[in-house]
Amino acid sequence: MGARRVPLERPLVVIAGYNDPGIAAPFFKKTFGGVVTNPQWVVDVTPDGSTFDEFRKQLLDAVDRAFGGGETTETIEVDVVALSMGGLVARYAAVDDRQQHRQRLKIARLFTLSTPHRGAKLAWVPTFSAVQKDMRPGSQFLKRLPHPDYPVYAYARLGDNIVGEENAAMEGQYPWWVANRPMEDAHLACYSDPRLLADIARRLRNEPGYATWPPTAFPK
């Protein structure tokens, strides 16, 4: 794909996960920017703060700075690739809540890697973090997130002891999954898994992905 680049159809926003030190989003930007002719359309966001409201504002501000051209009630239309918590940030930013927020993120397609759509397996650990509490299965925050009105392409790796691969897709669905790679943490290293990134890259280029519908059930 890098040898035969094609243009992105629309801007792409790539989002890192919880407590990311600034690694995943720049990696996404370099990876996906390297297979398109308009890499300037890729903007990376690393959430930094203590609440999902702060993360939402950071995301919307980044889109506005990079692309502008949106409306009063929503941004320009974008595709989103998000790691872990970043997928929840994107979904929250896309909620139409005009009483509390000026804009919403207009998402065309959302691609998530190990996002705790149904909560994170390890979020039960005692904490003062409001964000971590919001990612607990059954939290009020997760209950307030409506079912997306845009396509969600969910990916995961088996053996994810942080989120749990069973939580990485919308209710009643499986993510597209691959086995973990040797000597890697199934969750922490999923952002760099070439099998997942190749499928996403092809879809961003409007080419057929490698994975097929429907996603396969987990092995027993």
N, C-alpha and C positions, 0 to 999 in steps of 0.2 A: 504493500500500500504506500509505503514511503517513496517507492520508485515511480509510482503512478498516482500522483496526488490529484484530488478533485476538490471543488469548493464546498464548504459547508452551506447548507440551504438556509440556515438561520444561525444567529449567535449561539455560542455554547458556554454555559457556566459550569465550572467544576468546583466541587465543594468538599472540604476535608471533614474529618470526624471529630469526635470528642477528645479534647486535650491534645490534638495533633500539634507537634512542634514546628510545623511549616514544611512538611515533607510531601504528603500525599497530593495536595492540590497543585503545587508546582510540577510534580511528576506527571499528573494527569495533563496539565497544560502542555508540557513538552511532548508527551506521547501522542495526544490527539492533534496537537498543532503540527506534528511532524508528518501527518498523513493527509493534510489538506492544503489547498493553495491560499487560503486566507486565515493563517494562524492568528492574526490580529483580532479575530472574532472570538477567540477563546480567552475568557477571563477566569482567574482562579480566586477562590474565597476560602480563607481559613477562619472559621468562627472563633471568636475570642471574647469571652464574657462569662456571665454566671446565670443567664436566663435565656430561654428561647425567644423572648421578645427582643433582647439585645442581638441575638444571632439573626433574627428576621430583619431588623433594621440594617445591620451590616451587609447582609446579602442584597437587599433592595438598593441601598446606597451604592454598592459596587456595580450593580447592573446599570444604575442611572449614570454613574460616572463614566462607565465604559461605553455605553451605547446610547443613552438618552432616547429621545424619540418616542417615549411612552405616553400614555394618557394619564389623566388625573387619577383614575381608579385602578390602572394596571400598567405594568411595564410593557415594553415590546415583547414579542413572543420569542422564547428561547428554549433550547434543549438543555437538559441538566444531567450531569454525571456526578453522583454523590457517593461518598464513602461513609458507611455506618451512620452515625448520628446526622451527618450532612443530608441524608435523605429525608429525615424528619424536619430539618430546618427548611428544606425546599418545600415540602408539603405544607408546613405551617405558613410559609411566606405566600403560598398560593391561595390561602383561605381568604375569602371575601369578607372582611370584617371592617366595614367603613366607619363604625363608631369608634374603633380603637386605632385604626391604621389608615393612612392616606392612600396607600397603593397595595396591590397584590401582585405577586409574581405570575406572569402569564406563561405557563409551561405548555410546550407542545408535546414533549416526551421526557419522561424521567427514567434514568438508568441508575439503579442502586446496587451497591456492592456491600453485602452483609449489613444492611440497614435494619434496625430493630422495629420493623413495621408493627409487630405484635408485642413489642417490649424486649428488653435485653435480659438474657439469662442471668447475668452477673449483677444486675442493677439492684438486687435485693441487699447487697452488702451495705451495712450501716454507713451513713454519710450525712454530711451537712449540705451537700450539693443539691440544689433544687433541680438542676438539669438531670442528674442521675436519677433522682426520684421520679421525674417526669417520664423516664424511660423504663420504669417498672411495668411489667404486664398489668393491664387493667387500670393504669393511672388515669386520673381525670384529664390530663393533657392528651393522652392517646385517644381517649373516648371523644374528645372534642374535635379531633381531626376527621373531617368527612372523607368518605371514599372518593378517591381522585376522579375527576372528570376528564382526565388525560391518560394516555397509556403509561403503565409502569412496567419496566423491564427489570426484574429482580434477579440478582445473582448471589451465590454463596459458595463457600467451600465446606466440605464435611469436616466435622470435628471442631466446630467453632464453639469454644467454651465461654466466650464473652457474650455474644448475642444469642447463639444457638441457631443453627441453620434452619430449624423449624419455624423460627420467628422472622426470617429474612424475606418473607413475601406477604402479600395481603392475605387477609383472612380467607380460608378455604382454598388457598393456592399453594403451589410449591415454587421455590425459586429455581432458576437454572443453576445446577450445582456441578462442581467438579471435586475430585478428591484433593485433599491437602497435598502439598509438595513436601518432600523429605526435608527435615531439619528446619521447618518454618512454622510459625504460629498461624493457625488457620485463619484467624481474624485479622491480626495485626499486619500480616503480609499480603492480604488479598488484593490490596490496591495495585500491586505490581505483578499480579498473575497474568502472564501473556495470553492464556486461554480465554480469560474473561475480557481482557482489554481488546483482543482481536475481534471478538464478537460485537462488542460495543462500537468499535471503530468502523466496522463494516456497516452497521446500521446508521451511524452518524453520516456516513458517506452515501446513504440510501441504496446500499447494496444488500443482498440477502445475507442474513447472519448465519453463523455455523450451527447454532442451537435451533431446535425445531419445537413447534408447539404440538401438544402441551408439554410443559416441563415434566420430567420423569419423577415418580415417587422416590423417596429416599430408600437406599438399600437397607434390608433388615439384617 
